[in-house]
Structures are given as structure tokens and as C-alpha cells.
Amino acid sequence: MVDLTSVLTYAADGVYALAIILFIVALHRMSNPATARSGILWAGAGMLVAIIVTGFNPDVLANGSALGTDLLLMLAALAIGGAIAYYAAIKVQMTAMPQMVAVYNGMGGGAAAAIAAVTMISGTSGQAYEALAITGGLIGAVSFAGSIIAFAKLQELINSKAVTFPAQNAVNMLVLAGAVVSGALALADPGVFAHVAGLSVIGPLGLFFILGLAFGFMMAIPIGGADMPVVISLFNAFTGMAVGLDGFATSNYAMIVAGVLVGAAGSILTLLMAKAMNRSISNVLFSAFGAKEETGTQVKGSLKPIEAADVAVMLAYASKVVVAPGYGMAVAQAQQKVKEMMDVLEQKGVQVKFAIHPVAGRMPGHMNVLLAEAGVPYDHLYDLEDINSEFETTDVAMVIGANDTVNPAAHRQGSPLFGMPILEVERAKNVIVLKRGQGKGFAGVENDLFFRDNTRMFYGDAADSISKLVQELKKL
Amino acid sequence: MTTPIDPVSAILITILAAFTGYEVISRIPSLLHTPLMSGSNFIHGVVLVGAMVILGTAKTPAEQVIGFIAVVLGAANVTGGYAVTERILQMFDRAKKAEQGKPKGGK
């Protein structure tokens, strides 16, 4: 007769293998637009079976029956974490999705760091496994602190601009080195600080986690808001690696494979996203984008407001109109009105195209999704490379709530935006900018496009402005 | 206690998993970057199973407290990650329907 413990152990490994297969299928489906929607269901199924079988882990069962309260504690923890996160995720605005990804990624990193901490404290795993655990702990702690900062910045709880100070990179490296050294000490001799005042309580392990969290914090603080999606993706890969390392330390196959899988996939994704912005990862991380406020540059010209009726005339008699949407369109939920305007203009024989910047809306693909949702056909949407050559022959370029992605400062050496590819709307014969007020873009850089001779400012909420515009167009 | 993993299998598993991750993700349209980021964020939520084992096998109150925190965080990663991915992908669904609903050739 086989004993129950070994049956459960084999069952757990078998189910973990199943979960891994489901995760791989899920990622594969999510990499194709046609099947993306069902991908998450596969991943969800994998997660569910993995969680259930872990509840029947023989070690957990044995310890639980010994202490009596453990099962209750487990269910309480699952309910608290799960319910709050689920509620927040379904309540939040669609425009806030990038920061929600950041915050849940941070939670995963924190969990990985906590697992590493317990592995170190219990000290039953042997030094090689502890070394893996502590590496995972460092990466997890960095991901946790960094993701929380990314969340706070995008949610505008803290100043979303880059925060810099002299010798920043050197200080950061020092903090990282300190974390690595205290980690090594914790591994070699946990009692090393026993006679050091102030450090004896927390020990090298405590110092290690404090420094690790500090490094994550300092890594994210110099990143400007516009670069955040890339950095969130990087922290996502970090959490994956941390989970994988913890998996080795605790001999958990589901964590190993899923963690390494996400670590690899997340790293590639980070590179692809950086490439879409034509920037390197080191440029994103260390150049403190948006930090240097340009105070010396004179902006020539003035802001010239325009009314709906005049915009309507300009559009109706154009032969080609290119619309460049941004975050402002998403916030105002103006995509339906934009579609209406497109229909009216097309009836009048005006050619309408949409110029989609890869990071418009702070989330790659955001504009495509919103416009497609409103019924704008895919063949009207053009990528940066395809549309930029067309502005020369465009009568009216219409910027709807975009700012940094059309800022000609990106061509100017020394500007914080320098090097970022932009939609070159300034080359169109006329530029209409729909904007709520006179504020700056997310990167905090003045936009001299607004002051050009061929630019007119059409102030107001994008949805209101465009519905007024559509009325005026119908009168013509 | 589960038998510790041996180094050779560890390296093999790492290589295969990393290669799989690379193969699955490379060459995707930028439109899918956000859902994929969110989806992989959900998948590393499997850290929850490790957290559950840590909490379940805790021997001291300190381990129990840290394990409890780990499970709360892991559970948040799982449910939040799922809900966010689901909502992002829903936009694609509506997008596709709008596309199909549009009569071909215009009116």
C-alpha cells in the first residue's frame, strides 16, 4: 500500500507540470491578437490548479494539523490579499491600467522577497540554496520598491517628474554594493553584527533587505513618467527572475519554470518596448529623462486660440487630414466623437488618417484599441514610420490631447526629450492642437509646436470640442 | 520535505524555460505589449504557491508573520493580475466586434 504523503507529493508535481504547460500555452495565445483574449483563461486555469494542489501539500497539512490555526490563517491571508486586489483592479479607470500592472507586480516581488527571508531565517536549506534564495530576495525587494514608486508616479501620488541629484548613479551603485555585501554576510555568518550597536537587532539580513528596498526606490525615482511602461516591464522581468530563484531555493518546479519563463519573456518585452521608443535600456535607466528643465530656451511666438467654426471650415476644405491622438483623447473618452468627425469629413471627400505614436497614451497599443473600439477601421491607423513622410502633404494635422509625442524639442540636442522619435506634425500646412489648458506634457517640457505660426490652439475638453466641431461641420 | 533539486536538472530547466519564454514573446506587434506584460505579471503570481508552503510550514511566529505577508502579497498578485489582464483583453474583444460590425465598403 502506497502511503498518502508520497501520493500527494507526486500529485503536486504532476499538477505543477500541468500548470506550467497551461502557462506556456497562455503566453503563446497572448502573443497573437486573434487568440489573445482566451490566453488569460488558460493561465487562470493553470494558476487555479496549482493553488489548489498546494493546499494539499503534505508538509503544509502535517504542520497545519500540528498548530491547528494554520489553515485558518492561510485562508485569511488569501482572502485579504485576493479580495482587495480584485476589487481595486475592477474598479479602476482603464487609463490607470499601467500603474495597476506595476502595483501587482510589486506585490509579487514582495512575496518573493518574503519567501527568501523565511528561507534564510529557517536556515534548513543548505548554503547553495540559501545563496539562490538571497539573490532572489534582492531582486524581489528591488522590484517591490521600484514598482511601488512606478505606481505612485503614474498615479501622480508623488511628483511624476524625474528626481535627480549629483552623483546619483554612483550613490545608487554604492547602495547596491552595500546590499550585496550584507547579503553575503548574512549567508556566511548571520551573527556578524552581534556586537555592532544599532545593527545587532536587524542583523545582516535586515540590513540586506533595507538596502535592497532602498536600491529599488532609488532606481525608479529618476525615471520620468513617459518612460515608466518600459521600467514596469523591466521590474516585471525582475519579479519573474526572483520567483524562479526562490523556486530553486525551495525546490518548487512551478515557481522555477514560471519564474524563468516570465523572466525571459519580460526581458525580451522590455527590449522590444525600448526599441519602439528608439531608446536603449541603459538610456532609459540612467539618463534621467525629463530631469533637466530647460530654462534658457526662449519660446518664440504666441499661443493663438481658434474657435470650432473656424476649425470646421479649415477641415472641410482640406484634402488630407491627419489626426494624432494622445492621452487626452483617452481621458476625455473622445474616440466615439473622433469617429463621427471622421465619417462627416469622409462624406465631404476629405481623406482622414490617424497617426499612432508607439507610446501614445502611456500604454503601447492604447490608441489602436480605443479607436478600433469606436469603429475606426485598422487601415486608417498608421505607425510613426509610415505617417511621418506624409505630413509634408497634409493640409491639417489635428493633435488631440497629445503633447510629448509631437514635441519638436525631441530634435534639439540638450532637450530632455532629445532622441525620442516623434510624429512630425509641425511639417503639416496647418496644425490644430486640442488641449484642455496650457499645461505641459508628462515629461514637463515646454512644447514650442504650440507657438508656431502654423499652429492654432483649440482649447477645451476633447469630447466637447469635437462634438461642437461635428455640429459646425454638418452646417457647412 | 521535498527533495532538493539537483544542479544539472536546475540548469537544464532554466535553459529550456528561458528559451521557451524567448520564443513565445519575440516578434509580436507593439499593440500586444501591454496585455503581454500584464499576462506575464499574472503568471509570476505563481509565487503564491511558494508563499503558501512557507506559511503552511512555518515553525516560529516570525516565520508565520512573514509567511502571512507573503501569502497576502502573492494573492494580490494573482487576483489583481488576472483582473487587470482580463480588462485589458476585453478592449480587444470590443475592438474586434466593432471591426466586424462595420459594413464593408462603407455606405
Contacts between the chains, C-beta under 8 A, distances in Angstrom:
chain1	res1	chain2	res2	distance
A	9	B	2	6.8
A	16	B	49	7.9
A	19	B	46	7.2
A	23	B	43	5.1
A	23	B	46	7.7
A	24	B	20	6.0
A	24	B	24	6.9
A	26	B	39	6.7
A	26	B	43	7.1
A	27	B	21	7.5
A	27	B	24	4.6
A	27	B	25	7.2
A	27	B	36	7.5
A	27	B	39	6.7
A	27	B	40	6.8
A	27	B	43	7.1
A	28	B	24	5.2
A	30	B	32	7.0
A	30	B	35	6.0
A	30	B	36	5.5
A	30	B	39	4.7
A	30	B	89	8.0
A	31	B	24	5.9
A	31	B	25	6.3
A	31	B	28	4.7
A	31	B	32	6.4
A	31	B	36	6.5
A	32	B	28	8.0
A	32	B	32	7.9
A	33	B	29	7.0
A	33	B	31	6.6
A	33	B	32	6.4
A	33	B	92	6.6
A	36	B	32	6.4
A	36	B	35	5.8
A	36	B	89	5.7
A	36	B	92	5.7
A	37	B	89	4.8
A	37	B	90	7.7
A	37	B	92	5.9
A	37	B	93	5.4
A	39	B	39	6.2
A	39	B	89	7.5
A	40	B	39	6.1
A	40	B	42	7.1
A	40	B	82	6.8
A	40	B	85	4.8
A	40	B	86	5.6
A	40	B	89	5.9
A	43	B	39	6.4
A	43	B	42	5.8
A	43	B	43	5.7
A	43	B	82	7.9
A	43	B	85	7.9
A	44	B	42	7.8
A	44	B	82	5.7
A	47	B	42	7.4
A	47	B	43	7.8
A	47	B	45	6.5
A	47	B	46	6.5
A	47	B	48	8.0
A	47	B	78	6.0
A	47	B	82	7.5
A	50	B	46	6.0
A	50	B	49	5.3
A	51	B	48	6.3
A	51	B	49	6.2
A	51	B	52	7.3
A	51	B	78	7.6
A	54	B	49	4.3
A	54	B	52	4.8
A	54	B	53	6.5
A	55	B	52	7.0
A	57	B	52	7.6
A	57	B	53	5.9
A	57	B	56	6.5
A	59	B	1	6.4
A	59	B	2	7.6
A	59	B	53	6.8
A	59	B	56	6.8
A	59	B	57	5.0
A	60	B	52	6.8
A	60	B	53	6.1
A	60	B	56	3.0
A	60	B	57	6.1
A	61	B	56	7.8
A	63	B	56	5.8
A	63	B	57	5.0
A	63	B	58	7.3
A	63	B	59	7.9
A	64	B	56	6.0
A	70	B	55	7.2
A	70	B	56	6.0
A	70	B	58	7.5
A	70	B	64	8.0
A	73	B	55	6.7
A	73	B	64	7.2
A	73	B	68	6.2
A	74	B	52	6.4
A	74	B	55	5.7
A	74	B	56	6.3
A	74	B	71	6.5
A	77	B	55	6.6
A	77	B	68	5.1
A	77	B	71	3.7
A	77	B	72	4.9
A	77	B	75	6.6
A	78	B	71	6.2
A	78	B	75	4.8
A	79	B	75	7.9
A	80	B	72	5.4
A	80	B	75	7.5
A	81	B	71	6.6
A	81	B	72	3.7
A	81	B	73	6.3
A	81	B	74	6.8
A	81	B	75	3.2
A	81	B	76	4.2
A	81	B	79	7.5
A	82	B	75	4.1
A	82	B	76	6.9
A	82	B	78	6.9
A	82	B	79	4.3
A	83	B	79	7.6
A	84	B	76	6.6
A	85	B	75	7.1
A	85	B	76	3.7
A	85	B	77	7.5
A	85	B	78	7.9
A	85	B	79	4.8
A	85	B	80	3.3
A	85	B	83	7.6
A	86	B	79	4.1
A	86	B	80	6.5
A	86	B	82	7.9
A	86	B	83	5.4
A	88	B	80	6.6
A	89	B	79	7.2
A	89	B	80	4.6
A	89	B	82	7.9
A	89	B	83	3.4
A	89	B	84	5.0
A	89	B	87	7.2
A	90	B	83	5.4
A	90	B	87	7.2
A	94	B	87	7.0
A	94	B	91	7.3
A	97	B	34	7.2
A	97	B	38	7.5
A	97	B	84	6.1
A	97	B	87	7.1
A	97	B	88	5.9
A	98	B	34	7.3
A	100	B	80	6.8
A	100	B	84	4.9
A	101	B	34	7.8
A	101	B	37	6.0
A	101	B	38	5.0
A	101	B	41	5.4
A	101	B	81	7.7
A	101	B	84	5.9
A	103	B	80	7.3
A	104	B	41	6.0
A	104	B	42	8.0
A	104	B	45	7.7
A	104	B	76	6.3
A	104	B	77	5.2
A	104	B	80	3.9
A	104	B	81	4.8
A	104	B	84	6.6
A	105	B	41	4.9
A	105	B	44	7.8
A	105	B	77	7.4
A	105	B	81	7.8
A	107	B	73	4.4
A	107	B	74	7.3
A	107	B	76	4.2
A	107	B	77	4.4
A	107	B	80	7.0
A	108	B	41	7.2
A	108	B	44	5.2
A	108	B	45	5.8
A	108	B	47	5.3
A	108	B	73	7.1
A	108	B	74	6.9
A	108	B	77	3.8
A	108	B	81	7.7
A	110	B	69	7.6
A	110	B	70	7.8
A	110	B	73	4.4
A	111	B	47	4.7
A	111	B	48	6.9
A	111	B	50	7.7
A	111	B	51	5.1
A	111	B	70	4.7
A	111	B	71	7.6
A	111	B	73	4.0
A	111	B	74	4.0
A	111	B	77	6.4
A	112	B	47	5.3
A	112	B	50	7.8
A	114	B	51	6.9
A	114	B	54	7.4
A	114	B	66	5.0
A	114	B	67	7.3
A	114	B	69	5.4
A	114	B	70	3.6
A	114	B	73	6.8
A	115	B	47	7.1
A	115	B	50	5.0
A	115	B	51	6.0
A	115	B	54	5.4
A	115	B	70	5.6
A	117	B	66	5.5
A	118	B	54	4.8
A	118	B	58	7.4
A	118	B	63	5.1
A	118	B	66	5.2
A	118	B	67	6.0
A	118	B	70	7.4
A	119	B	54	7.8
A	121	B	60	7.8
A	121	B	62	6.5
A	121	B	63	6.2
A	121	B	66	7.6
A	122	B	59	6.6
A	122	B	63	6.2
A	125	B	4	7.4
A	126	B	4	7.2
A	129	B	4	6.4
A	229	B	33	7.8
A	229	B	34	7.5
A	229	B	37	7.8
A	232	B	37	7.0
A	233	B	33	7.6
A	233	B	37	5.1
A	236	B	37	5.7
A	236	B	40	6.2
A	236	B	41	5.3
A	236	B	44	7.5
A	239	B	41	7.6
A	239	B	44	5.1
A	239	B	47	7.7
A	240	B	40	6.8
A	240	B	43	8.0
A	240	B	44	4.7
A	242	B	47	8.0
A	243	B	44	4.9
A	243	B	46	6.8
A	243	B	47	4.6
A	243	B	50	7.5
A	244	B	14	7.5
A	244	B	17	7.7
A	246	B	47	7.0
A	246	B	50	5.6
A	247	B	50	6.8
A	248	B	5	6.3
A	248	B	10	5.8
A	250	B	2	8.0
A	250	B	50	5.7
A	250	B	53	6.7
A	250	B	54	7.7
A	251	B	2	4.8
A	251	B	3	6.9
A	251	B	4	5.2
A	251	B	5	4.8
A	252	B	2	7.7
A	252	B	49	6.6
A	252	B	50	5.3
A	252	B	53	7.0
A	253	B	5	7.8
A	253	B	13	7.6
A	254	B	46	5.3
A	254	B	49	5.8
A	255	B	46	5.8
A	255	B	47	6.4
A	255	B	49	6.7
A	255	B	50	5.1
A	256	B	5	7.5
A	256	B	10	7.6
A	256	B	13	5.8
A	256	B	14	7.6
A	256	B	17	7.2
A	257	B	13	6.4
A	257	B	17	4.7
A	258	B	43	5.4
A	258	B	44	6.3
A	258	B	46	4.3
A	259	B	44	6.1
A	259	B	46	7.5
A	259	B	47	7.6
A	260	B	13	7.3
A	260	B	14	5.4
A	260	B	17	3.8
A	260	B	18	5.4
A	260	B	21	6.9
A	261	B	17	4.9
A	261	B	18	7.7
A	261	B	20	6.1
A	261	B	21	4.4
A	261	B	24	8.0
A	261	B	40	7.8
A	261	B	43	7.0
A	262	B	21	6.9
A	262	B	40	4.6
A	262	B	41	7.9
A	262	B	43	5.4
A	262	B	44	4.4
A	263	B	18	7.2
A	263	B	21	7.0
A	264	B	17	7.0
A	264	B	18	4.1
A	264	B	19	7.5
A	264	B	20	7.6
A	264	B	21	3.1
A	264	B	22	5.2
A	264	B	25	7.7
A	265	B	21	3.9
A	265	B	22	7.2
A	265	B	24	6.2
A	265	B	25	4.3
A	265	B	36	7.5
A	265	B	40	5.3
A	266	B	21	7.9
A	266	B	37	7.4
A	266	B	40	5.6
A	268	B	21	7.3
A	268	B	22	5.8
A	268	B	25	4.6
A	268	B	26	5.7
A	269	B	25	5.8
A	269	B	33	6.3
A	269	B	36	6.0
A	269	B	37	6.0
A	269	B	40	7.3
A	272	B	25	7.8
A	272	B	26	7.9
A	272	B	28	7.3
A	272	B	30	7.3
A	272	B	33	6.7
A	273	B	30	7.6
A	273	B	33	5.5
A	276	B	30	5.0
A	276	B	33	7.5
A	346	B	106	7.7
A	358	B	30	5.5
A	363	B	34	4.9
A	364	B	30	4.8
A	364	B	31	7.1
A	364	B	33	4.0
A	364	B	34	5.5
A	365	B	29	7.8
A	365	B	30	6.1
A	365	B	31	3.8
A	365	B	32	6.6
A	365	B	33	6.3
A	365	B	34	5.6
A	365	B	35	7.8
A	366	B	34	7.2
A	368	B	31	5.2
A	368	B	95	7.7
A	369	B	31	7.5
A	369	B	91	4.4
A	369	B	92	6.5
A	369	B	95	5.4
A	370	B	91	7.7
A	372	B	95	3.6
A	372	B	96	7.8
A	372	B	98	6.0
A	372	B	99	6.1
A	373	B	91	6.3
A	373	B	94	4.9
A	373	B	95	5.1
A	373	B	98	5.7
A	374	B	98	7.0
A	375	B	98	4.6
A	375	B	99	7.8
A	375	B	101	7.3
A	375	B	102	5.7
A	377	B	99	7.1
A	377	B	102	6.5
A	378	B	99	6.8
